[in-house]
Amino acid sequence: MNWNVWILIIVISFTQTACSLKLDVFSKSQESTAPGEVLFKGQFPLGEPAFTGRDKYNMKAVPGNRFVFNDLDEYVYVLNSEGKLLKKFQMSADKIDGMVSDSTGTYLYIAGVYTTNGTSFIEKYDFNGNLAGVIKTFAPTDMGGGVFATNHIEKLKLASDNTFYFIQNYRIVKYDMSGTLLDTIGTGVNSAADGEFRSIQDFVLTSGGGLKAVDMETDRLQTFDSNGNHVSTVTWPKPVMIDIVEEFQVDSDGNFLASTTNAKVITKFNSAGTHLLTLDGSENGGPVFPFNTISIGIFNSHYYVASGDNVYIYKTDGTLEIVYEKPLDRPTSVTQRKDGTTYVAAQNGIHKYSPDGSLTKTFGTGAALMSIATDSNKIIYVTRFGTNAVLRFDADEVAMTNITLPGSAQPYGVSVDASNNVFVADAGGGLYKVAAGDTTGTVFAAGIFTGVYCASDGNIYALKFDGVSAVNILKFDSSGTLLDTYPNSAPYAYGVSVALAADKFGKVFVSDEANNRIVVFDSDKTPLTPIAPTGPEGFNGNRGMFVDAAGNILVADTNNHFVKKFSPTGTQLYE
């Protein structure tokens, strides 16, 4: 692989921007640590906002002051009203089309499809993800000529009498808990006549057993009584007419909310069709809705709006109160002081967290920050790609004189040993050593280096590019004598990595960014099982790492915008 091409790939990945408005609160650990050390411990992944950073579909408020939603990997998330994750579980189905809770918050009824055979279903789960029964299944319809059409169950609702309503084939159907068909609204014929539908998008159940249904192609809202008879029709307000409704809700005042996909807005109107307000996320200076799939949950006289990664909380008058976003924009590295203060280098600056987990400051320019380290004098060192310097900040995060690396423009890794000597891995000039308190570097080892880590035993681990397509781990003593070289071969190859770490027992961790895993070697260089979480917990371009006082590994999961925490044995930790 051409080295310059690989560098270009790294730089291109840092061209986007993001902002953050809210973080969860963390707590100090009571675990035993080395003298003078405080173990940072709290609500992980670090940087995950309330209501999680996952894309959210079918988000709804459910009894027990909880919310549920699913993501594109068909995981179901259960959260409390403050957005704290309570539970998640994965469906066996390939696609979730909708879900609804019973009135007591005991069970979730989930509509989905097994795409392997086209069967659609309604299944019953408890809130721990245990399957409690199957309500109804629909085999695909044989269209002839070897073509089969899935009978999707769309916009699943559960009425107060425990009957199900959903859209299927140009009509709304009603089933009881045993899966018996009770009623149909519309004949299934594509029609603009009253009581029929052309393009039914969603509907809401009303008091007394009736419902109101959205028909997009005819720009109308139809009302039906408890017997399924057509009662009246209201024409949409203009903001809705020219768009496609994604979701339709009714609030406690009887007003309607329609999220539309093209304009990416929510339109509110009353029962007469009079337009009341339009929401797009920008109220009170908030960010506009980033995604055209917009879910609406109504809870405690507030609208909870999910769009992409974000959740917006509105008062019913349209006042935007809170926006939950990802606080970290592509974090690349993490480090920690002995007092428990933790720093994360990201593309929107350097983020400081106090030992109790509070975000206390964001400082420094974020562009192309690569690696971060700190010494016993609380000086912070940060590499920035494309410069011949290492940024320095004092204990109050005030900029100091930079460290100069002669002839360098490609610094990647930085680490500090127990004597406050600074080591810099540079793809342009070699592995540099900067004596404690100095601001100029000298070559510690020649070659193209992409990562470095000073272990607590005094040894220096570095990643050296082989000139072709991979790097190798080199182990040096403090004087620069090469002690050992580690393998980089299948099945535990790690390509061109830019980050590594080591614990006090000699175990070495390498970020295998291309394969979204951490390759692990024992102290005798034996490859161990990689750290490779899957599903929604999986890495997406993992980079910098730090081993804390208890041997836990903190990992910058760059493209997921989190810092994750793993035990010494590789188990993901959440507190």
Helices and strands as residue ranges (DSSP letters): H 3-12, E 27-28, E 40-41, E 57-62, E 66-70, E 75-80, E 85-90, E 95-101, E 107-114, E 119-126, E 131-138, E 141-144, E 147-149, E 154-158, E 164-167, E 172-175, E 181-185, E 200-205, E 211-215, E 220-224, E 230-235, H 238-241, E 245-250, E 256-260, E 265-269, E 275-279, G 283-285, E 294-299, E 302-307, E 310-315, E 320-324, E 333-336, E 342-346, E 349-353, E 359-363, E 369-374, E 380-384, E 389-393, E 403-404, E 411-416, E 422-426, E 430-434, E 442-445, E 449-454, E 460-465, E 471-476, E 482-485, E 500-502, E 508-512, G 513-515, E 517-521, E 527-531, G 535-537, E 542-547, E 553-557, G 558-560, E 562-566, E 572-573
